[in-house]
Amino acid sequence: MPKPSIKNSVHVILGSSAAGSLRQAWGRDLIILRDPLSPGPCSVNPARHRQLREAYLRGYLDGPAGTKRRARATDERSLSQAVLSAPDLVAALGAFTATKPVLLWTAASWSDRLSFWWMLDAVSRSRLELERFWVAEPTLPGQDKEEVEIPVIKLGQYPPASMRDGVARLYRLGTELLRSGTALWRAFAGRSAIAFDEIRRQGRIQFVNLPELADGYGCLVPQVTGRRPVQLMLSEFDQALFDALRQDVWLRPVDLLKRIPRPVDYFDYYGDLLLPRRLWEWGQHSRRRPAVLTKFESRRVNSFTASAFRLTPRGVGLREKGLQSPGEAPPMYIGGCRLYGSNPTWVRRSRGKQWWIQRLGD
């Protein structure tokens, strides 16, 4: 079978921006994935996965900025119709001619790779012919695929010319790549953070720079220092938030952008809306002994300006001395794992630039 063209193929791609570039490059039949899959809960079970992701994404509609009734109805309808599970993707593909080739788009960024692994798991669960599927992995002008540095920009920032280049460089989806990507997704969506971390550190020949690519995975995991006794600390991301917050001044999320180290790096991994959402979670976590106080702003434009936050003395203690127990922090999820949970408590330990995941107490 000859390589398909950009016009006669079905394209599966993450994000509206990437889809826009693809349309400008003459891509016509698109299935747009709108869920970045990280952070928030995931599951190996497709039905359960859809329930978890829909509930998590709905949380962004309930933020402090509020959503107008008409806009919220539209957002709710879009969310209910979104492609969030393997059966959803198979059903979306079923709307096209069965012989039409399918191009799965990916790039060497955390969100694009994670989405690609999810695609491969969906394909492996389907009864669709493997020969229909091709992989499109574009490069930027003047960039060699083997010389990509981490982190790199997402597909949504690629120009239309790069999208056409991606089609020119198409390669078939083979069984080895399918197995490798499926294994990565199921490890990520599984219940053991150690299982995914071990694959991350070992690397995969099919995915260049996997250890560096997935470095952001560890930024959300609470940290430990010392040996005996072990001290439980905030995650790198939460620590950055607490280091930027003050006890004597109310600060909005937009104000924190200039005070947080590497904000763009975090956004590359998790998107920008995690910052106000995580502050909101801290503000709502403990009414009796809050670490973060919340104040609504009168001029609400979006979630970055709707609320202001400041640390309490307890919050200062968490920032400086760490946690006595995981439950002092609001829970969050990455993949199939609950962070700041108990039984188990997943923690990150570092030595120089190297880090790994273990259970608290190991």
BAZA-120474 format. One line per field, with one value per residue (C-alpha): residue number from 1; residue in three letters; chain; x, y, z. Coordinates in steps of 0.001 Angstrom, whole numbers. Each point is the difference from the previous one (the first is absolute). Layout:
% residues N
i <- c(NUM  ...);
aa <- c(ala  ...);
ch <- c(A  ...);
px <- c(X  ...);
py <- c(Y  ...);
pz <- c(Z  ...);
***
This chain:
% residues 362
i <- c(1  2  3  4  5  6  7  8  9  10  11  12  13  14  15  16  17  18  19  20  21  22  23  24  25  26  27  28  29  30  31  32  33  34  35  36  37  38  39  40  41  42  43  44  45  46  47  48  49  50  51  52  53  54  55  56  57  58  59  60  61  62  63  64  65  66  67  68  69  70  71  72  73  74  75  76  77  78  79  80  81  82  83  84  85  86  87  88  89  90  91  92  93  94  95  96  97  98  99  100  101  102  103  104  105  106  107  108  109  110  111  112  113  114  115  116  117  118  119  120  121  122  123  124  125  126  127  128  129  130  131  132  133  134  135  136  137  138  139  140  141  142  143  144  145  146  147  148  149  150  151  152  153  154  155  156  157  158  159  160  161  162  163  164  165  166  167  168  169  170  171  172  173  174  175  176  177  178  179  180  181  182  183  184  185  186  187  188  189  190  191  192  193  194  195  196  197  198  199  200  201  202  203  204  205  206  207  208  209  210  211  212  213  214  215  216  217  218  219  220  221  222  223  224  225  226  227  228  229  230  231  232  233  234  235  236  237  238  239  240  241  242  243  244  245  246  247  248  249  250  251  252  253  254  255  256  257  258  259  260  261  262  263  264  265  266  267  268  269  270  271  272  273  274  275  276  277  278  279  280  281  282  283  284  285  286  287  288  289  290  291  292  293  294  295  296  297  298  299  300  301  302  303  304  305  306  307  308  309  310  311  312  313  314  315  316  317  318  319  320  321  322  323  324  325  326  327  328  329  330  331  332  333  334  335  336  337  338  339  340  341  342  343  344  345  346  347  348  349  350  351  352  353  354  355  356  357  358  359  360  361  362);
aa <- c(met  pro  lys  pro  ser  ile  lys  asn  ser  val  his  val  ile  leu  gly  ser  ser  ala  ala  gly  ser  leu  arg  gln  ala  trp  gly  arg  asp  leu  ile  ile  leu  arg  asp  pro  leu  ser  pro  gly  pro  cys  ser  val  asn  pro  ala  arg  his  arg  gln  leu  arg  glu  ala  tyr  leu  arg  gly  tyr  leu  asp  gly  pro  ala  gly  thr  lys  arg  arg  ala  arg  ala  thr  asp  glu  arg  ser  leu  ser  gln  ala  val  leu  ser  ala  pro  asp  leu  val  ala  ala  leu  gly  ala  phe  thr  ala  thr  lys  pro  val  leu  leu  trp  thr  ala  ala  ser  trp  ser  asp  arg  leu  ser  phe  trp  trp  met  leu  asp  ala  val  ser  arg  ser  arg  leu  glu  leu  glu  arg  phe  trp  val  ala  glu  pro  thr  leu  pro  gly  gln  asp  lys  glu  glu  val  glu  ile  pro  val  ile  lys  leu  gly  gln  tyr  pro  pro  ala  ser  met  arg  asp  gly  val  ala  arg  leu  tyr  arg  leu  gly  thr  glu  leu  leu  arg  ser  gly  thr  ala  leu  trp  arg  ala  phe  ala  gly  arg  ser  ala  ile  ala  phe  asp  glu  ile  arg  arg  gln  gly  arg  ile  gln  phe  val  asn  leu  pro  glu  leu  ala  asp  gly  tyr  gly  cys  leu  val  pro  gln  val  thr  gly  arg  arg  pro  val  gln  leu  met  leu  ser  glu  phe  asp  gln  ala  leu  phe  asp  ala  leu  arg  gln  asp  val  trp  leu  arg  pro  val  asp  leu  leu  lys  arg  ile  pro  arg  pro  val  asp  tyr  phe  asp  tyr  tyr  gly  asp  leu  leu  leu  pro  arg  arg  leu  trp  glu  trp  gly  gln  his  ser  arg  arg  arg  pro  ala  val  leu  thr  lys  phe  glu  ser  arg  arg  val  asn  ser  phe  thr  ala  ser  ala  phe  arg  leu  thr  pro  arg  gly  val  gly  leu  arg  glu  lys  gly  leu  gln  ser  pro  gly  glu  ala  pro  pro  met  tyr  ile  gly  gly  cys  arg  leu  tyr  gly  ser  asn  pro  thr  trp  val  arg  arg  ser  arg  gly  lys  gln  trp  trp  ile  gln  arg  leu  gly  asp);
ch <- c(A  A  A  A  A  A  A  A  A  A  A  A  A  A  A  A  A  A  A  A  A  A  A  A  A  A  A  A  A  A  A  A  A  A  A  A  A  A  A  A  A  A  A  A  A  A  A  A  A  A  A  A  A  A  A  A  A  A  A  A  A  A  A  A  A  A  A  A  A  A  A  A  A  A  A  A  A  A  A  A  A  A  A  A  A  A  A  A  A  A  A  A  A  A  A  A  A  A  A  A  A  A  A  A  A  A  A  A  A  A  A  A  A  A  A  A  A  A  A  A  A  A  A  A  A  A  A  A  A  A  A  A  A  A  A  A  A  A  A  A  A  A  A  A  A  A  A  A  A  A  A  A  A  A  A  A  A  A  A  A  A  A  A  A  A  A  A  A  A  A  A  A  A  A  A  A  A  A  A  A  A  A  A  A  A  A  A  A  A  A  A  A  A  A  A  A  A  A  A  A  A  A  A  A  A  A  A  A  A  A  A  A  A  A  A  A  A  A  A  A  A  A  A  A  A  A  A  A  A  A  A  A  A  A  A  A  A  A  A  A  A  A  A  A  A  A  A  A  A  A  A  A  A  A  A  A  A  A  A  A  A  A  A  A  A  A  A  A  A  A  A  A  A  A  A  A  A  A  A  A  A  A  A  A  A  A  A  A  A  A  A  A  A  A  A  A  A  A  A  A  A  A  A  A  A  A  A  A  A  A  A  A  A  A  A  A  A  A  A  A  A  A  A  A  A  A  A  A  A  A  A  A  A  A  A  A  A  A  A  A  A  A  A  A  A  A  A  A  A  A  A  A  A  A  A  A  A  A  A  A  A  A);
px <- c(0  1480  347  -3286  -365  -992  -3322  -1223  760  -1722  2151  2  1715  129  -1230  -1845  3166  1689  -3202  -59  3506  -949  -3048  2187  2194  -3096  -961  -3757  -1318  1101  -698  1143  929  -517  1106  3733  -341  2343  -535  -3157  -1129  245  -853  1077  -3702  -1407  -3486  1365  2547  -2717  -1913  3103  1146  -3429  -390  3481  -395  -3392  1858  1484  -3538  -648  2981  -106  -535  -3318  -1536  -3004  -3029  -169  3751  -11  -2765  2107  3110  -1922  -1348  3463  1458  -2643  659  3803  2224  1150  163  1168  -3602  -526  2956  -1131  -3483  1436  2050  -3132  -1437  2525  453  1543  2780  1053  3513  335  2889  893  1832  2706  3046  2737  -1896  -1520  -3646  343  1819  -2479  -2889  1750  414  -3706  -764  2102  -1792  -3328  1175  1226  -3438  -1857  -612  1155  2574  3496  884  -2294  2141  2982  2056  581  2818  977  3133  598  1825  3726  -549  1222  -2264  2941  1295  -3185  628  -2309  -2276  -1163  -3054  -3346  -1722  -2275  2964  1103  -593  -1991  3245  1126  -3309  558  3515  -1488  -2077  3065  1776  -2838  803  -2209  -1235  1726  -738  3135  -818  -3609  1027  2523  -2393  -2830  2239  991  -3609  -1116  2908  -873  -3708  709  21  3756  2008  3130  -960  -185  3107  2042  -950  783  3482  778  -1165  -1469  1825  -3166  -213  3173  789  -2781  1655  241  -3318  -1880  1949  -3131  -1644  2084  -723  -3429  1134  712  3698  1993  3339  2256  251  -870  -2372  -1338  -1494  -3038  39  -2293  253  2209  -3093  -1688  3289  287  -3500  715  3345  -1804  -2876  358  -1530  -483  -1223  -2901  1190  -2033  1180  933  2200  1811  1138  2954  880  -65  3194  -435  -3746  90  1712  -2836  -2564  1690  -737  -3362  -1531  -420  -3353  1517  1560  -3283  -1694  2673  -84  -3770  372  2407  -2390  -2907  1923  -210  -2487  1276  3715  423  3427  -1298  -2738  -2204  -1628  -2328  860  -2724  1276  -58  1289  1239  1403  3314  -1692  -3127  1609  2952  1933  2379  1766  -970  2606  -759  699  3345  780  -810  2196  2975  -225  -2125  -2975  -696  -2395  -1076  -3540  1206  -4  -3041  121  690  385  2376  -763  -1475  1632  -1290  2669  98  -2025  618  488  2020  1608  2022  3078  2862  3592  2865  3740  1576  -1912  -1329  -3306  -2233  -3370  -417  -2540  288  1761  1958);
py <- c(0  3399  2727  1827  3682  2655  547  -3579  -1000  137  1896  -617  2897  1640  3556  2659  1961  -3012  -777  3570  -332  -3333  1530  2727  -2791  -1421  -2604  -503  -2890  589  -1660  2547  -1221  2721  -1806  336  -3010  1477  912  -1539  -3601  -2614  -3681  -3017  -869  2120  421  984  2245  1983  482  1224  2359  1517  675  1505  2225  1166  1359  2690  1215  390  2243  3260  2103  -1709  -741  1777  -2236  -42  -517  -2727  -1885  77  -1143  -2819  -1201  123  -1938  -2710  -408  94  -2928  -1112  -3793  -2730  -822  3719  15  -3186  1486  3225  -1965  -1910  3167  -273  -2531  -3195  -18  3577  258  1391  2267  114  3248  304  2053  -190  1917  -1483  663  -1099  -3208  -808  538  -2205  -2822  283  -194  -3152  -1624  829  -1509  -3142  -450  451  -2474  2451  -1053  1054  682  3048  1826  2236  2221  3670  1640  3395  2005  3714  1767  -710  -2573  -3591  -2537  -1731  3303  1075  1501  -408  1770  806  1867  -1686  -872  2982  2298  -1670  1998  -1468  -620  -2366  -1830  -582  -1151  -2470  -1606  -193  -1926  -2423  -3480  -2997  -867  -3315  -2589  780  3709  -882  -2297  2464  2959  -2079  -1200  3583  1136  -2892  564  3701  -690  -2859  183  -173  3184  -2121  -2126  3003  1580  -3141  47  3723  -503  -3038  1773  -1482  -247  1087  3232  2078  1914  -1668  645  3741  137  -1292  2108  2010  -3148  338  3711  -761  -2769  977  -174  -1578  1006  -1605  -3622  -535  1612  676  3460  289  3208  1691  -930  2162  1635  684  1208  2500  1277  346  1687  2587  619  2415  230  3769  664  -1354  -1277  -1117  -2832  2581  1730  -3257  -484  2333  -1587  -3708  -1501  -1744  745  -681  -3347  -1043  1168  -2115  -3056  798  3013  3428  -618  -2352  2961  1709  -3346  -1258  3245  -345  -3588  1167  2773  -2429  -2867  569  2399  -526  311  1462  407  2404  2622  991  3334  610  2948  2433  248  -3545  -469  -3578  -2525  1885  3130  -1314  -736  1056  -2165  332  -2364  -563  -706  -3672  430  1590  -3043  -2379  2030  72  -3312  -2324  -2160  -2165  -2138  -173  1107  3485  699  -257  -3164  88  -2652  -876  -3021  -2732  1230  2211  2365  1082  -3111  -2726  -3739  615  3426  504  2181  1283  -292  1784  -369  2784  290  -3548  -812  -3001  -928  -2198  -672  1948  -2229  -2055);
pz <- c(0  -956  2592  517  -761  2475  -1782  -213  3608  3361  2495  3763  1749  3433  406  -1946  -817  -1563  -1884  -1313  -1435  -1515  -1688  -1476  -1379  -1775  2565  -295  2076  3586  3334  2583  3471  2620  3145  823  2377  2607  2746  1400  463  -2747  -163  -2025  -312  -2869  1492  3388  -1676  -1742  3263  1799  -2737  -578  3733  245  -3056  1266  3031  -2234  -725  3727  739  1933  -3121  -617  -3394  -1444  -250  -3802  -406  2625  -1810  -3154  1887  1693  -3338  -1587  2907  -158  -3730  250  -981  3456  -243  -2340  -1084  -707  -2385  -1740  -405  -1405  -2528  -934  -1504  -2842  -2774  1400  -2583  623  1503  3530  986  3700  761  2634  985  2615  2673  3146  -901  -3633  942  2760  -2400  -2567  2533  752  -3739  -323  2914  -1647  -3300  1771  1602  -3286  -2795  -2631  -2560  1063  -3648  62  2548  -640  2303  -816  1949  -1413  691  134  -2841  294  2734  -246  1678  1699  1407  1784  3421  2967  629  -3512  -1162  -392  -3250  538  -646  -3248  -3206  -2918  -1907  2737  -209  -3697  873  2482  -2736  -2232  2782  750  1219  616  3448  681  2659  2029  264  784  2858  1395  -14  1431  2833  806  125  2195  2366  212  548  2417  3769  542  -489  318  -3011  -2318  1529  -599  -3697  -121  1418  -2153  -3160  -3143  -3293  -1825  1995  30  3206  1983  3421  -684  -1827  3065  2476  769  1377  3140  533  1462  2359  3638  836  2824  1442  2595  1007  3647  577  -3496  -485  -2262  -2038  -2487  -3667  -2178  -1505  3356  1451  -2862  781  3718  -647  -2124  2427  2913  3441  6  -3561  -2017  -3391  -2991  -2268  -2631  2591  732  -3573  503  3338  -897  -1440  -3353  -372  -3729  580  2297  -2539  -2682  2118  1597  -1750  1554  1718  2554  1830  1048  500  2373  1997  223  1248  2709  1011  353  1597  3766  1566  3544  -644  -3492  -1524  -2655  301  -2948  -800  -2932  -2192  -1079  -3562  -1299  -3509  132  2475  118  1359  1750  3376  2119  2442  2913  2371  3616  2702  -560  -3696  825  2148  -2858  -2306  2369  1866  -2105  915  3023  -2040  -3685  854  868  -3743  -2285  -2100  -3686  -2655  -2767  -2116  2149  3205  2771  1273  3650  719  2543  -534  -2067  157  -3161  496  -2104  1158  -1761  -200  -2011  -3261  261  1673  471  1508  3047  2728  3219  2500  -2565);
***
